[in-house]
Amino acid sequence: MSQDSHDRADMTDAEFRMALAQVGDWVAGYREKAGSMPVLSRIAPGDIEKALPMDPPALGEPVAMWLKDLEEIILPGITHWNHPGFMAYFGITGSAAGILGELVSSAINSNGMLWKTCPALTELEQVVLRWYASAIGLPRDWFGMISDTASTSTLVALAAAREATGLNVREEGLSGKPPLVLYCSEEAHSSVDKAGLVLGLGVRGIRRVSSDMALRMRVDALESTIHQDLSEGRRPFAVVATVGTTSATAVDPVPDIAEVCKRHGLWLHVDAAYAGSAAIAHEFRWALAGCDQADSLVVNPHKWLFTPIDCSVLFTRKPEMFREAFSLVPEYLRTDVHGAVDLMDYSFQLGRRFRAIKLWFVFRYFGTEGLAARIREHVRLAQAFASWIDAHPVMERLAPAPFSVVCFRIHPRGTDDEAELQRLNASLLERVNAGGEVFLSHTKLKGRYCLRMAIGNLQTNMHRVQRAFHLICETAGLSS
Ligand code: PLP
Protein backbone atom coordinates (compact mmCIF):
# COMPACT_ATOMS: atom_id res chain seq x y z
CA MET A 1 0.00 0.00 0.00
CA SER A 2 2.72 2.42 1.00
CA GLN A 3 4.30 3.19 -2.37
CA ASP A 4 1.30 3.08 -4.67
CA SER A 5 -0.90 4.98 -2.21
CA HIS A 6 0.88 8.03 -3.67
CA ASP A 7 -0.79 7.35 -7.00
CA ARG A 8 -4.32 8.05 -5.87
CA ALA A 9 -6.01 10.68 -3.77
CA ASP A 10 -7.37 8.42 -1.04
CA MET A 11 -8.23 4.78 -0.42
CA THR A 12 -10.08 3.12 -3.27
CA ASP A 13 -13.67 2.12 -2.64
CA ALA A 14 -12.63 -1.49 -2.26
CA GLU A 15 -9.82 -0.61 0.15
CA PHE A 16 -12.15 1.54 2.17
CA ARG A 17 -14.73 -1.22 2.51
CA MET A 18 -12.03 -3.56 3.68
CA ALA A 19 -10.59 -0.99 6.12
CA LEU A 20 -14.07 -0.28 7.42
CA ALA A 21 -14.54 -3.96 8.13
CA GLN A 22 -11.16 -4.13 9.93
CA VAL A 23 -11.85 -1.05 12.01
CA GLY A 24 -15.45 -2.18 12.57
CA ASP A 25 -14.13 -5.48 13.89
CA TRP A 26 -11.79 -3.65 16.21
CA VAL A 27 -14.56 -1.39 17.48
CA ALA A 28 -16.96 -4.28 18.06
CA GLY A 29 -14.22 -6.28 19.77
CA TYR A 30 -13.32 -3.34 21.97
CA ARG A 31 -16.94 -2.92 23.00
CA GLU A 32 -17.15 -6.61 23.87
CA LYS A 33 -14.00 -6.75 25.94
CA ALA A 34 -13.97 -3.27 27.53
CA GLY A 35 -15.62 -4.61 30.69
CA SER A 36 -12.87 -7.13 31.32
CA MET A 37 -10.01 -4.62 31.15
CA PRO A 38 -8.83 -2.51 34.09
CA VAL A 39 -11.16 0.45 34.00
CA LEU A 40 -8.50 2.95 35.05
CA SER A 41 -5.39 3.08 32.88
CA ARG A 42 -2.30 1.86 34.70
CA ILE A 43 0.40 3.50 32.63
CA ALA A 44 2.78 6.14 33.94
CA PRO A 45 2.99 9.66 32.51
CA GLY A 46 5.08 9.64 29.34
CA ASP A 47 4.72 5.89 28.59
CA ILE A 48 2.69 6.39 25.43
CA GLU A 49 4.90 9.19 24.17
CA LYS A 50 7.97 7.01 24.65
CA ALA A 51 6.40 4.11 22.76
CA LEU A 52 5.58 6.17 19.68
CA PRO A 53 8.03 7.38 17.02
CA MET A 54 9.22 10.98 17.12
CA ASP A 55 8.18 11.62 13.52
CA PRO A 56 5.26 10.55 11.33
CA PRO A 57 5.87 7.84 8.70
CA ALA A 58 7.18 9.20 5.41
CA LEU A 59 5.26 6.53 3.53
CA GLY A 60 1.76 5.42 4.35
CA GLU A 61 1.23 2.25 6.36
CA PRO A 62 -1.51 -0.40 6.15
CA VAL A 63 -4.55 -0.32 8.41
CA ALA A 64 -3.44 -3.51 10.13
CA MET A 65 -0.34 -1.71 11.41
CA TRP A 66 -2.35 1.20 12.81
CA LEU A 67 -4.65 -1.24 14.55
CA LYS A 68 -1.74 -3.21 15.97
CA ASP A 69 -0.34 -0.05 17.59
CA LEU A 70 -3.81 0.95 18.70
CA GLU A 71 -4.14 -2.36 20.48
CA GLU A 72 -0.63 -2.58 21.89
CA ILE A 73 0.34 1.01 22.64
CA ILE A 74 -2.81 3.10 22.88
CA LEU A 75 -5.23 0.69 24.56
CA PRO A 76 -3.18 0.37 27.78
CA GLY A 77 -3.36 4.15 28.07
CA ILE A 78 -7.14 4.26 27.90
CA THR A 79 -9.24 4.89 30.98
CA HIS A 80 -12.39 3.15 29.85
CA TRP A 81 -15.36 5.48 30.19
CA ASN A 82 -17.39 2.93 28.24
CA HIS A 83 -16.77 0.32 30.96
CA PRO A 84 -19.51 -1.00 33.25
CA GLY A 85 -17.22 -0.38 36.24
CA PHE A 86 -16.75 3.29 35.37
CA MET A 87 -18.52 4.95 38.29
CA ALA A 88 -16.45 8.13 38.60
CA TYR A 89 -17.44 11.75 37.88
CA PHE A 90 -20.60 11.04 35.87
CA GLY A 91 -20.91 7.55 34.42
CA ILE A 92 -21.58 7.85 30.69
CA THR A 93 -22.13 5.65 27.64
CA GLY A 94 -21.17 5.94 24.02
CA SER A 95 -24.04 3.67 22.97
CA ALA A 96 -23.88 1.56 19.83
CA ALA A 97 -26.34 3.84 18.05
CA GLY A 98 -24.31 6.88 19.05
CA ILE A 99 -21.06 5.33 17.84
CA LEU A 100 -22.67 4.63 14.47
CA GLY A 101 -23.87 8.23 14.35
CA GLU A 102 -20.31 9.47 14.89
CA LEU A 103 -19.14 7.35 12.01
CA VAL A 104 -21.77 8.68 9.65
CA SER A 105 -21.12 12.23 10.73
CA SER A 106 -17.40 11.85 9.98
CA ALA A 107 -18.14 10.34 6.59
CA ILE A 108 -20.42 13.22 5.67
CA ASN A 109 -17.89 15.70 7.08
CA SER A 110 -20.09 18.74 6.57
CA ASN A 111 -19.60 22.04 8.28
CA GLY A 112 -22.88 23.59 9.39
CA MET A 113 -21.75 27.17 9.79
CA LEU A 114 -24.53 28.36 7.49
CA TRP A 115 -27.79 26.74 6.45
CA LYS A 116 -26.45 26.72 2.90
CA THR A 117 -23.25 24.90 3.84
CA CYS A 118 -25.32 21.93 4.99
CA PRO A 119 -29.10 22.43 5.11
CA ALA A 120 -29.69 18.98 6.58
CA LEU A 121 -27.30 19.65 9.46
CA THR A 122 -29.17 22.78 10.49
CA GLU A 123 -32.63 21.32 10.01
CA LEU A 124 -31.99 17.92 11.60
CA GLU A 125 -30.47 19.73 14.58
CA GLN A 126 -33.62 21.85 14.95
CA VAL A 127 -35.90 18.82 14.66
CA VAL A 128 -33.96 16.56 17.03
CA LEU A 129 -33.72 19.34 19.60
CA ARG A 130 -37.47 19.87 19.41
CA TRP A 131 -37.84 16.15 20.10
CA TYR A 132 -35.43 16.44 23.01
CA ALA A 133 -37.19 19.50 24.45
CA SER A 134 -40.56 17.81 24.29
CA ALA A 135 -39.15 14.54 25.68
CA ILE A 136 -37.92 16.31 28.82
CA GLY A 137 -40.97 18.56 29.13
CA LEU A 138 -39.47 21.86 27.98
CA PRO A 139 -41.41 24.12 25.61
CA ARG A 140 -41.16 22.77 22.06
CA ASP A 141 -40.84 26.22 20.60
CA TRP A 142 -37.54 27.00 22.32
CA PHE A 143 -34.58 27.44 20.06
CA GLY A 144 -31.84 24.85 20.48
CA MET A 145 -28.30 24.41 19.27
CA ILE A 146 -25.65 21.79 19.79
CA SER A 147 -22.08 22.49 20.78
CA ASP A 148 -19.19 20.52 22.20
CA THR A 149 -19.56 20.96 25.95
CA ALA A 150 -21.66 22.54 28.68
CA SER A 151 -18.74 24.89 29.26
CA THR A 152 -19.30 26.33 25.79
CA SER A 153 -23.09 26.36 26.15
CA THR A 154 -22.91 28.25 29.45
CA LEU A 155 -20.35 30.73 28.14
CA VAL A 156 -22.49 31.50 25.11
CA ALA A 157 -25.65 31.82 27.24
CA LEU A 158 -23.97 34.23 29.62
CA ALA A 159 -22.65 36.29 26.72
CA ALA A 160 -26.27 36.62 25.54
CA ALA A 161 -27.26 37.53 29.11
CA ARG A 162 -24.61 40.26 29.14
CA GLU A 163 -25.99 41.63 25.90
CA ALA A 164 -29.50 41.57 27.35
CA THR A 165 -28.45 44.09 30.04
CA GLY A 166 -28.83 46.89 27.50
CA LEU A 167 -25.37 48.14 28.53
CA ASN A 168 -24.24 47.84 24.91
CA VAL A 169 -21.16 45.85 25.84
CA ARG A 170 -20.85 44.50 22.33
CA GLU A 171 -20.37 48.00 20.97
CA GLU A 172 -18.57 49.72 23.79
CA GLY A 173 -16.86 47.01 25.84
CA LEU A 174 -16.95 46.89 29.64
CA SER A 175 -14.87 49.94 30.36
CA GLY A 176 -16.75 52.64 32.24
CA LYS A 177 -19.69 50.34 32.95
CA PRO A 178 -20.83 49.34 36.43
CA PRO A 179 -19.17 46.04 37.44
CA LEU A 180 -21.34 43.16 36.25
CA VAL A 181 -22.19 40.41 38.72
CA LEU A 182 -23.17 36.81 38.10
CA TYR A 183 -24.66 34.47 40.75
CA CYS A 184 -24.52 30.72 41.21
CA SER A 185 -24.45 28.43 44.23
CA GLU A 186 -21.30 27.27 45.94
CA GLU A 187 -22.07 23.85 44.44
CA ALA A 188 -22.18 25.13 40.83
CA HIS A 189 -19.74 23.71 38.30
CA SER A 190 -16.44 25.51 37.65
CA SER A 191 -17.53 26.11 34.04
CA VAL A 192 -19.71 28.94 35.39
CA ASP A 193 -16.67 30.66 36.90
CA LYS A 194 -14.71 30.13 33.70
CA ALA A 195 -17.50 31.67 31.64
CA GLY A 196 -17.47 34.66 34.01
CA LEU A 197 -13.72 34.99 33.62
CA VAL A 198 -13.88 34.88 29.82
CA LEU A 199 -16.67 37.46 29.83
CA GLY A 200 -14.52 39.90 31.76
CA LEU A 201 -16.37 39.82 35.10
CA GLY A 202 -13.28 39.00 37.09
CA VAL A 203 -13.35 36.67 40.06
CA ARG A 204 -15.05 39.39 42.09
CA GLY A 205 -17.92 39.52 39.64
CA ILE A 206 -18.86 35.89 40.31
CA ARG A 207 -20.82 35.36 43.51
CA ARG A 208 -21.04 31.87 44.91
CA VAL A 209 -24.18 31.89 47.02
CA SER A 210 -24.31 29.52 49.99
CA SER A 211 -26.31 26.31 49.82
CA ASP A 212 -28.60 24.68 52.38
CA MET A 213 -28.05 21.34 54.10
CA ALA A 214 -29.41 19.56 51.02
CA LEU A 215 -26.81 21.47 48.92
CA ARG A 216 -29.43 23.57 47.12
CA MET A 217 -28.89 27.26 46.52
CA ARG A 218 -30.30 29.37 49.37
CA VAL A 219 -32.72 31.80 47.81
CA ASP A 220 -32.63 34.13 50.83
CA ALA A 221 -28.84 34.33 50.48
CA LEU A 222 -29.20 35.01 46.74
CA GLU A 223 -31.65 37.80 47.41
CA SER A 224 -29.52 39.45 50.09
CA THR A 225 -26.33 39.23 47.97
CA ILE A 226 -28.15 40.89 45.07
CA HIS A 227 -29.34 43.67 47.38
CA GLN A 228 -25.87 44.23 48.71
CA ASP A 229 -24.39 44.40 45.19
CA LEU A 230 -27.04 46.86 44.09
CA SER A 231 -26.46 49.07 47.10
CA GLU A 232 -22.73 49.10 46.34
CA GLY A 233 -23.22 50.18 42.72
CA ARG A 234 -22.68 46.86 40.98
CA ARG A 235 -24.90 45.55 38.21
CA PRO A 236 -26.33 42.05 38.77
CA PHE A 237 -27.15 40.51 35.39
CA ALA A 238 -27.55 36.73 35.57
CA VAL A 239 -28.15 33.77 37.85
CA VAL A 240 -27.07 30.22 37.04
CA ALA A 241 -29.23 27.63 38.79
CA THR A 242 -28.09 24.02 38.73
CA VAL A 243 -30.34 21.02 38.22
CA GLY A 244 -28.09 18.17 39.28
CA THR A 245 -24.95 19.63 40.85
CA THR A 246 -21.65 18.04 39.94
CA SER A 247 -20.78 16.73 43.39
CA ALA A 248 -24.10 15.52 44.78
CA THR A 249 -26.71 16.09 42.01
CA ALA A 250 -28.66 18.56 44.14
CA VAL A 251 -31.42 20.51 42.43
CA ASP A 252 -31.56 24.24 43.09
CA PRO A 253 -35.07 25.65 43.76
CA VAL A 254 -35.54 26.94 40.22
CA PRO A 255 -39.14 28.26 40.64
CA ASP A 256 -38.05 30.50 43.54
CA ILE A 257 -34.87 31.56 41.77
CA ALA A 258 -36.93 32.40 38.69
CA GLU A 259 -39.06 34.68 40.88
CA VAL A 260 -35.98 36.51 42.11
CA CYS A 261 -34.71 36.86 38.54
CA LYS A 262 -38.02 38.26 37.39
CA ARG A 263 -38.11 40.78 40.21
CA HIS A 264 -34.60 42.04 39.50
CA GLY A 265 -34.63 41.69 35.71
CA LEU A 266 -31.87 39.05 35.68
CA TRP A 267 -31.20 36.41 33.05
CA LEU A 268 -31.80 32.89 34.38
CA HIS A 269 -29.54 30.21 32.95
CA VAL A 270 -30.09 26.63 34.15
CA ASP A 271 -27.21 24.18 34.18
CA ALA A 272 -28.95 20.82 33.81
CA ALA A 273 -25.93 19.25 32.11
CA TYR A 274 -26.29 15.95 33.94
CA ALA A 275 -29.80 15.68 35.38
CA GLY A 276 -31.80 17.36 32.63
CA SER A 277 -32.05 14.13 30.66
CA ALA A 278 -33.61 12.35 33.66
CA ALA A 279 -36.81 14.26 32.97
CA ILE A 280 -37.38 11.95 30.02
CA ALA A 281 -38.76 9.60 32.70
CA HIS A 282 -41.96 11.21 33.96
CA GLU A 283 -41.23 10.65 37.63
CA PHE A 284 -38.19 12.95 37.26
CA ARG A 285 -40.05 15.79 35.57
CA TRP A 286 -40.04 17.56 38.95
CA ALA A 287 -36.32 18.23 38.47
CA LEU A 288 -37.06 20.72 35.69
CA ALA A 289 -39.93 22.44 37.50
CA GLY A 290 -39.72 26.16 36.88
CA CYS A 291 -37.23 25.76 34.03
CA ASP A 292 -39.81 26.97 31.53
CA GLN A 293 -39.23 30.36 33.21
CA ALA A 294 -35.52 30.25 32.38
CA ASP A 295 -33.96 32.27 29.60
CA SER A 296 -31.57 29.46 28.70
CA LEU A 297 -30.80 25.92 29.78
CA VAL A 298 -27.97 23.52 29.03
CA VAL A 299 -28.28 19.73 29.04
CA ASN A 300 -25.63 17.29 27.86
CA PRO A 301 -26.68 14.19 25.93
CA HIS A 302 -23.06 13.09 26.34
CA LYS A 303 -23.65 12.82 30.08
CA TRP A 304 -26.87 10.87 30.60
CA LEU A 305 -28.37 10.30 27.18
CA PHE A 306 -25.98 7.66 25.86
CA THR A 307 -24.50 9.88 23.16
CA PRO A 308 -20.73 9.77 22.61
CA ILE A 309 -18.69 12.78 23.69
CA ASP A 310 -19.09 15.50 22.61
CA CYS A 311 -22.68 16.69 22.52
CA SER A 312 -24.07 19.53 24.60
CA VAL A 313 -27.43 21.18 23.94
CA LEU A 314 -28.30 24.77 24.70
CA PHE A 315 -31.98 25.72 24.72
CA THR A 316 -33.23 29.29 24.87
CA ARG A 317 -36.46 31.15 24.60
CA LYS A 318 -34.57 34.27 23.56
CA PRO A 319 -32.57 33.35 20.45
CA GLU A 320 -32.65 37.00 19.38
CA MET A 321 -30.31 37.89 22.27
CA PHE A 322 -27.81 35.33 21.02
CA ARG A 323 -27.98 36.91 17.58
CA GLU A 324 -27.44 40.32 19.09
CA ALA A 325 -24.40 39.06 20.94
CA PHE A 326 -22.87 37.03 18.12
CA SER A 327 -24.20 37.75 14.65
CA LEU A 328 -21.39 39.10 12.53
CA VAL A 329 -21.34 38.25 8.84
CA PRO A 330 -18.26 39.05 6.78
CA GLU A 331 -18.64 39.30 3.04
CA TYR A 332 -17.27 35.83 2.34
CA LEU A 333 -20.04 34.28 4.45
CA ARG A 334 -22.95 36.20 2.96
CA THR A 335 -25.61 34.13 1.20
CA ASP A 336 -28.75 34.89 -0.73
CA VAL A 337 -30.80 32.46 1.38
CA HIS A 338 -33.63 34.03 3.35
CA GLY A 339 -35.83 32.57 6.06
CA ALA A 340 -33.29 29.95 7.20
CA VAL A 341 -31.30 29.62 10.42
CA ASP A 342 -27.57 30.20 10.09
CA LEU A 343 -26.20 28.58 13.23
CA MET A 344 -23.03 30.68 13.21
CA ASP A 345 -25.21 33.68 14.18
CA TYR A 346 -25.91 32.24 17.63
CA SER A 347 -22.45 31.54 19.02
CA PHE A 348 -18.79 32.53 18.77
CA GLN A 349 -17.91 29.40 16.83
CA LEU A 350 -18.11 29.39 13.08
CA GLY A 351 -17.61 25.77 12.08
CA ARG A 352 -19.76 23.05 13.56
CA ARG A 353 -19.83 19.30 13.27
CA PHE A 354 -22.91 17.29 12.36
CA ARG A 355 -23.51 16.18 15.94
CA ALA A 356 -27.28 15.93 15.51
CA ILE A 357 -26.88 12.65 13.64
CA LYS A 358 -25.65 10.72 16.65
CA LEU A 359 -28.38 12.17 18.84
CA TRP A 360 -30.94 11.34 16.14
CA PHE A 361 -29.67 7.74 15.99
CA VAL A 362 -29.87 7.50 19.78
CA PHE A 363 -33.52 8.62 19.74
CA ARG A 364 -34.28 6.33 16.81
CA TYR A 365 -32.72 3.30 18.48
CA PHE A 366 -34.04 3.63 22.03
CA GLY A 367 -37.21 5.67 21.58
CA THR A 368 -38.20 7.94 24.45
CA GLU A 369 -39.63 5.01 26.41
CA GLY A 370 -36.42 3.05 26.00
CA LEU A 371 -34.38 6.03 27.17
CA ALA A 372 -36.64 6.52 30.18
CA ALA A 373 -36.33 2.83 31.06
CA ARG A 374 -32.50 3.04 31.06
CA ILE A 375 -32.53 6.17 33.21
CA ARG A 376 -34.91 4.46 35.63
CA GLU A 377 -32.65 1.46 35.84
CA HIS A 378 -29.62 3.61 36.66
CA VAL A 379 -31.55 5.32 39.42
CA ARG A 380 -32.72 1.94 40.73
CA LEU A 381 -29.13 0.71 40.92
CA ALA A 382 -27.96 3.86 42.69
CA GLN A 383 -30.83 3.69 45.16
CA ALA A 384 -29.98 0.09 45.98
CA PHE A 385 -26.37 1.13 46.61
CA ALA A 386 -27.55 4.03 48.79
CA SER A 387 -29.70 1.65 50.84
CA TRP A 388 -26.71 -0.64 51.51
CA ILE A 389 -24.67 2.37 52.64
CA ASP A 390 -27.50 3.51 54.90
CA ALA A 391 -27.83 0.06 56.45
CA HIS A 392 -24.11 -0.35 57.10
CA PRO A 393 -22.92 0.49 60.64
CA VAL A 394 -19.59 2.00 59.54
CA MET A 395 -20.68 3.81 56.37
CA GLU A 396 -22.57 7.01 55.99
CA ARG A 397 -24.17 8.95 53.20
CA LEU A 398 -23.30 12.62 52.97
CA ALA A 399 -26.09 13.85 50.74
CA PRO A 400 -29.52 12.94 49.40
CA ALA A 401 -29.28 10.87 46.22
CA PRO A 402 -32.14 12.01 43.97
CA PHE A 403 -30.72 10.44 40.78
CA SER A 404 -27.90 7.99 40.06
CA VAL A 405 -25.06 9.39 42.19
CA VAL A 406 -24.38 8.43 45.80
CA CYS A 407 -21.96 10.38 48.03
CA PHE A 408 -20.71 8.34 50.97
CA ARG A 409 -17.78 7.56 53.21
CA ILE A 410 -16.61 5.17 55.87
CA HIS A 411 -16.88 6.69 59.30
CA PRO A 412 -15.57 4.37 62.01
CA ARG A 413 -17.02 4.97 65.45
CA GLY A 414 -14.80 7.29 67.49
CA THR A 415 -13.02 8.79 64.45
CA ASP A 416 -14.46 12.26 64.12
CA ASP A 417 -11.48 14.26 63.02
CA GLU A 418 -12.18 15.42 59.46
CA ALA A 419 -8.53 15.25 58.41
CA GLU A 420 -8.29 11.66 59.63
CA LEU A 421 -11.56 10.73 57.92
CA GLN A 422 -10.26 12.24 54.70
CA ARG A 423 -7.03 10.27 54.95
CA LEU A 424 -8.95 7.03 55.59
CA ASN A 425 -11.37 7.55 52.74
CA ALA A 426 -8.80 8.81 50.23
CA SER A 427 -6.68 5.76 50.93
CA LEU A 428 -9.72 3.50 50.55
CA LEU A 429 -10.55 5.13 47.21
CA GLU A 430 -7.05 4.66 45.91
CA ARG A 431 -6.98 0.99 46.88
CA VAL A 432 -10.44 0.25 45.45
CA ASN A 433 -9.54 1.92 42.16
CA ALA A 434 -6.20 0.13 41.95
CA GLY A 435 -8.03 -3.20 41.63
CA GLY A 436 -9.20 -2.25 38.14
CA GLU A 437 -12.77 -3.54 38.48
CA VAL A 438 -14.32 -0.19 39.30
CA PHE A 439 -13.35 3.45 39.16
CA LEU A 440 -14.97 5.81 41.68
CA SER A 441 -14.11 9.46 42.27
CA HIS A 442 -14.35 11.79 45.23
CA THR A 443 -15.56 15.23 46.22
CA LYS A 444 -16.02 17.40 49.29
CA LEU A 445 -19.43 18.37 50.61
CA LYS A 446 -19.55 21.18 53.18
CA GLY A 447 -15.85 20.54 53.76
CA ARG A 448 -16.27 16.80 54.28
CA TYR A 449 -14.37 14.43 51.99
CA CYS A 450 -16.45 11.66 50.43
CA LEU A 451 -16.50 9.05 47.70
CA ARG A 452 -18.93 9.15 44.80
CA MET A 453 -20.62 6.22 43.11
CA ALA A 454 -22.00 7.51 39.78
CA ILE A 455 -24.02 5.19 37.58
CA GLY A 456 -24.60 6.05 33.93
CA ASN A 457 -23.16 3.27 31.82
CA LEU A 458 -25.62 1.06 29.96
CA GLN A 459 -23.58 -2.06 30.75
CA THR A 460 -23.59 -1.46 34.50
CA ASN A 461 -25.94 -3.91 36.19
CA MET A 462 -26.94 -4.93 39.70
CA HIS A 463 -24.24 -7.55 39.83
CA ARG A 464 -21.56 -4.92 39.08
CA VAL A 465 -22.94 -2.54 41.70
CA GLN A 466 -23.09 -5.29 44.33
CA ARG A 467 -19.54 -6.21 43.45
CA ALA A 468 -18.48 -2.57 43.87
CA PHE A 469 -20.10 -2.45 47.32
CA HIS A 470 -18.47 -5.71 48.30
CA LEU A 471 -15.05 -4.47 47.09
CA ILE A 472 -15.37 -1.25 49.06
CA CYS A 473 -16.25 -3.17 52.22
CA GLU A 474 -13.55 -5.78 51.70
CA THR A 475 -10.89 -3.15 50.97
CA ALA A 476 -11.90 -1.20 54.07
CA GLY A 477 -11.77 -4.40 56.15
CA LEU A 478 -15.51 -4.29 56.82
CA SER A 479 -18.21 -6.90 56.45
CA SER A 480 -20.63 -6.25 53.61
N1 PLP B 1 -22.24 21.45 34.53
C1 PLP B 1 -22.29 20.43 35.36
C2 PLP B 1 -23.38 20.35 36.39
C3 PLP B 1 -21.31 19.42 35.28
O1 PLP B 1 -21.34 18.41 36.14
C4 PLP B 1 -20.31 19.52 34.30
C5 PLP B 1 -19.29 18.46 34.18
O2 PLP B 1 -19.31 17.47 34.83
C6 PLP B 1 -20.31 20.63 33.46
C7 PLP B 1 -21.29 21.58 33.60
C8 PLP B 1 -19.26 20.80 32.41
O3 PLP B 1 -19.49 19.89 31.40
P1 PLP B 1 -18.64 19.90 30.04
O4 PLP B 1 -17.51 18.98 30.28
O5 PLP B 1 -19.61 19.42 29.01
O6 PLP B 1 -18.18 21.29 29.80
Residues whose N, C-alpha, C, O or C-beta is under 5 A from the ligand:
A	BS01	PLP	T149 A150 S151 H189 S191 G244 T245 T246 D271 A273 Y274
